[in-house]
Amino acid sequence: MKVVLLAGGLGTRLREETEFRPKPMVEVGGKPVLWHLMKVFASHGLTDFVICAGYKGEHIKQYFLNYAAHNNDFTVNLGRPDEITFHDAHHESDWTVTVADTGPTTMTAGRVARIERFVRGERFLVTYGDGLADIDVPALLDFHDAHGLEATLTTVRPMSRFGLVDTSASGVVTRFREKPQMDGRVNAGFFVFEPSVFRHLRDSDHLMLEQEPLTAIAAEGQLAAYRHDGFWQPMDTSREHLLLNQLWDAGRAPWAVWDRSRAPGTPADIPAPRTELEPAPAR
């Protein structure tokens, strides 16, 4: 089964990191966030990837074309540059990676439409290339199998960006809640699609996947929502980028399901970092 990764957006809210590279190539723990996401899927036996590149996609192409050099020690004779000796073996030797140029300004629905030929009429997964989660991929696929519909998306309960103040009916403060988990649920990606979804993606270069295409699928009663109650964290801002690095450096990275020594527990006791670019909100 192919895993399709949306990796072509501009990443404007992380401009200090994405001015010179696409957001999925911004590093967490010294590796692109895209690599972390691929490791999650690979830990569940899914190692056939299609990357929808766009903005500064040449960085993604070069990374995977030179993957062995990026991830191993090597010796090269500068007089014979084609003769390279790699001194180690990386753990991703069984991965198959297709990097598809889906256009610099194409929206997410159009990016999926443009890789139809690479999924060959089979069921496939799609997710955003900048959000990390300890998603139970087998459970997601079992859920999709069980309902028999055309598409599944994954929903999560996001954390509030701000602390909340609870008060009594008379206006007396009863407690503070530091960035609690919200009651509503949002779309976190991690889609499972049957090949028939492409009928909703024709002429969709200007459409977001979450707008007309998924709305049309839902209107037909063909879209189900898998509830993920574990860890999920997008990387949209500098603050979120720092938070992911802090979790990794502290050995408390719940998404690192391929290495449980880095994910021994939940990150609830690790405070979100403050940055010069985003001061703490006033209480």
N, C-alpha and C positions, 0 to 999 in steps of 0.2 A: 504494500500500500504506500502510495506517495504521500509525503508531507510537504505541503506548499507553504512557503514562508513569504509574507508580504514585507518587502525590504526596500521599497522604492520611494518612500515619502521624504519630504523636505526636512522634517524635524525642526521646525522653526522655533519651538519653545525651548530647545536645547542648543540654541545657535552657537554658543561659545564652544561647543563640542562638535557641531555638525557643519560648521563653515567649510571644513576641509575634508569631511568624510561623511558617509551616510550614517544615520543614527544607529542602525543595527551593528555597525562596526565600532561604536563607542565601547570602551573596555570596562569590564567589571572583573576585578581580580587579575588584571593583565590579559584577559581574553575578551574578544568581542561578545557583546550580549547575545548576538546571533548564535555563537558557538555554544553558550550556556543553554539556549533554547533547544538547539539540535541535540545536545547531550541528554536532555530530558527525554526526548522522543527515542533516542538511540537506546536508552536504558530499558525501554519497553520493546526493543527489537525492531523499531522502525528506523531504518537507516538509508532510505531512498528519498532524497530531498530535491525539491524544485524551488529555487530562490527567485522571486520576482524582483529583479533589480530595476532601478530607475535613476534617481538622483545620485550622482557620483558612483554609479554602479561599477566603474572600473576598479574601485578599491576592493569590492567584493570579488570580482574576477581575479585580480592579482593575488588576493589572500588564498583562494583555493587552488589557483594554478601553482602557487609556490608553498603549498601547505606543509610539505615535508621540511622545507628550509625554515619555515616559521616555527616549527615545533620539534626540531631535532638539532643536535650538534652535527656539523658536517665539515668535511675537508674538500677544498677545490683547488686544482692546479690552474693558476690564472693563465697559463699558456694553453691549457686545454679545458676551457670552462664547461664543456659538456661532460667532463669526467668528474662526477661528484660522489663522494663517499659519505653516506649518512651513518652516524655512529649509534643511533638508537632507533627504536620502532615506536611510533605514536599509536595511541589506542583507537584511532579512527580509520584504520586501514580498510575496514569493510564498508565504509560509507560510499554512497554514490551521490554526487552533487551535480545538479544541472543548474547553471546560472543563466536565466533568461532575461534579456533586455526588454522590459515591458514599457519603456518610454519614460522620459523625465517628468512629465506632468500628468500621466494617466492616474485616474482615481482607482480605488481598491477593487471595485467591480470589474473595471476594464483590465486590471492586472491579472485577475483570475481568468477572465475570458481569454487572454492572450496565451495562456499556458495549457489550453485544452488539449493540444496535440501531445503534451508530455504525460498526461494521465491516462491516455489510451482507453477511454470509455470505462474506467474503473472507479469504484468508490475512492475518495481521497480526503485527506484532512487539510485544513487551512488555518493558519493563525498569523497574528501580527508578529513582526520580527523584533519587537522591543518590549515585550511583557513576559515576566517570569512567574511561574507557578509550580507547585508540587502536584500538578494535575495527574490523576489516576487515569492514564490513557486506556488501559484495558476496560475499566469501568465505564468510561465514556463510550467506547465502541460497543460494549454490551448493551448500554442504554439505547444507543442508536439502533442496534439490531432488534431490540425488544419492541420498539414502537413502530418500526417499519415505515417511517416517513421519509421524505426526500432529503431533509436537512436537520441537523442538530447544531445548536450553539450552546456555549457554556456561560452560565451566569454566576456572578459572585456578589458578595456584599462588600462594597468598598469601605475603606476607613475614611472618616471625616477628615478634611484638611485642618479643621480647627477643633479646639476643645469646646465642650458644651457646658453650659451652666443650667442646672435644674433648680427650679424655684417652686415654692408652695403657691397655693391659690392667692395668698395674701402678699406675695412678692418676696418672701424670705428665701434666701439661697439655701438649698438643702445639700447640694454636692456639686463638685466639679468632675467632669469626665474628660480625660485627656485623649482626644482624637479617637472616640469610640467607633466601633463598626456600625455602619448605618443599617437601617431596617430594609430599605429597598435594595433591589438587585440590578446590576448592570451587565451589559454584554462584555465578556472578557475575551471573545474570540474562541479559539480552540473548537473550530467547526468540523463537523463531519458531513460531507456532501456526496450524494449520489450523482452520477454523471448527468442525469436529467436536469440538474440545476442550470446547465449552460443555456437552456432555452430562455432563461431569465436574464442572461448576460450579454445578449446580442447588442451591438452598438452602445456599449456601456462605458466607453473611455472616460466620460465626464460624470459617472455615477459612483457614489460611495456604496460599498457592498451593503451597509446597514440601512440604506434608504430604499429606493424603489425595488431592487431585487429581493431582499429579504422580506420587505413588506408584501410583495406579491406572493412569495412562497407562503408566508403566514396567512394571507387572505384565503389561500386554497386549503388551509388546514394541514400543511405539509411541513411545518417547522416546529420542532420540539426544543425544550430548554433543559439541559443537564445542569444540575445544581452542584457547584463546587464550593465547599465550605472550608477549604484549606487556605494555604498561602497564595496570594496573588499580588503582584506589584508591577504596574507599568513604569516605564522610564521616560516620562515626558518632560521633566524639568531637571535642573541642576540639583535640586534638593533630593529628588528621587534617585538620581544617579549616585549621589553621595551615600544615600541610605543603602542602596544595594551593595556598594563597595564596603560600607561599614559592616554589614551583615556577613559578607564574604570574609573580610579580614578577621572578624571575631569568631569565625568558625561556626556561625549560626545562620547558614544559608539554606532555608527549607527547600528551595527548588533543586538543590544539588542531590537529587535522588540517586545518582550514579555513585555518590561518595558520601555515605551516611556519617562519616567522621566530620564532615562539614555541616551536617544538618541534624544535630543532636536534639533539637527542641524547637519550640516556636520563638519568633523574634519579639514577642510582646514586651519583654523587659528591656529591649534595646531602644533608647529614645531616638526619634528622628533627628538628624543633624540640622543645625542652623547654618545658613551661609550668608555671606555678605550680600548676595544678590536677592535673598528672600528673607527679610528680618522676621522675627517672631511676631505674630499678630498681637495687638493690644488686648489685654484682658478687660 
